Amino acid sequence: MTFTIPADGPLAFPITPLRTDLSIDLSRFEEHVAWMVGQGAPALFVACGTGEFASLTASEIGELASVAVGASDGAPVYVGAGQTLPTAVACARYAQDAGAAGLLLFPPYLREFDAAGLVGYVRAVAGSTALPIVLYQRDGIAFEPEVLGKLLDLPNIVGLKDGLGDVERMQRIVHSVGDRLAYFNGMPTAETYQPSYAAAGVPHYSSAVYNFVPEVSWAFWRAQHNGDGDQVAKLIQSFFVPLAELRRKVKGYAIALVKAGVTIRRGYSGTVRPPLVEATAEHRRQLETLIVHALEIVEPGAMKATPY
């Protein structure tokens, strides 16, 4: 199967705006996707980690996929799938019907099982759809090279995303599997890890901050892509590391703080679904300070000049 992930920019993972009654605000979502595409997003990963995948039903994921494809202006849309096997298969069918470009396959609902069970899960999902599938190792679920080897006969298994932070494992996989798969860094605040991942042969990464500071996301990508180590280090130390430290203060902030950033820059995002909790007022103030500082580094005057 021919599969080419856009390599000309940071990969965008839009939030899922929610109303106060916790229902999805599809009109806000459509507006947000269109705005991200307008900022040059080369690809969109919808209803994934930043989009609160774990709290969504398969039908909600289908609605988000349809809206995103319609608002993407031709940018490829990849859609989250996973949880129980029937749910993963339903997500895959909804995504295919919506015209999505592919799937990001999350681990199954169990966290303890034999490797043969993981292979069986992936095979069942892959057999249910013609869409390209990027596997996602996270939450303690990891693919060893020999396990991946048992899946490479499936033509629609096209990539592997790492959310474990195990660069050594990814190096072994890249060495073993080679260019048969595309490789992604999927860590929270992925930019802090990307210099190490890039050196290990993992060129792609998810940029959650694209939701609220695409200027910073692009500045980092350009610096990394062009070998500007000084700018990479400056952005990591002045923005991404402090953001990562703020995200660690409360479990679930990997999503809640991104939504807070969208509220600061765009004036909306809505709440998060329990068991996630909202960012506190103090943490929002700290986040706004980080945003202002980062924007002044990459685009002086941007915070005042943009009508957000």
Secondary structure as GFF3:
##gff-version 3
##sequence-region A 1 308
A	DSSP	beta_strand	11	12	.	.	.	ID=ss1
A	DSSP	alpha_helix	26	38	.	.	.	ID=ss2
A	DSSP	beta_strand	44	46	.	.	.	ID=ss3
A	DSSP	three_ten_helix	53	55	.	.	.	ID=ss4
A	DSSP	alpha_helix	58	71	.	.	.	ID=ss5
A	DSSP	beta_strand	77	83	.	.	.	ID=ss6
A	DSSP	alpha_helix	85	98	.	.	.	ID=ss7
A	DSSP	beta_strand	102	108	.	.	.	ID=ss8
A	DSSP	alpha_helix	115	126	.	.	.	ID=ss9
A	DSSP	beta_strand	133	137	.	.	.	ID=ss10
A	DSSP	alpha_helix	145	149	.	.	.	ID=ss11
A	DSSP	beta_strand	157	162	.	.	.	ID=ss12
A	DSSP	alpha_helix	167	177	.	.	.	ID=ss13
A	DSSP	three_ten_helix	178	180	.	.	.	ID=ss14
A	DSSP	beta_strand	182	185	.	.	.	ID=ss15
A	DSSP	three_ten_helix	190	192	.	.	.	ID=ss16
A	DSSP	alpha_helix	194	199	.	.	.	ID=ss17
A	DSSP	beta_strand	204	207	.	.	.	ID=ss18
A	DSSP	three_ten_helix	208	211	.	.	.	ID=ss19
A	DSSP	alpha_helix	214	226	.	.	.	ID=ss20
A	DSSP	alpha_helix	229	235	.	.	.	ID=ss21
A	DSSP	pi_helix	236	240	.	.	.	ID=ss22
A	DSSP	alpha_helix	241	247	.	.	.	ID=ss23
A	DSSP	alpha_helix	253	266	.	.	.	ID=ss24
A	DSSP	alpha_helix	281	298	.	.	.	ID=ss25
A	DSSP	alpha_helix	302	305	.	.	.	ID=ss26
###
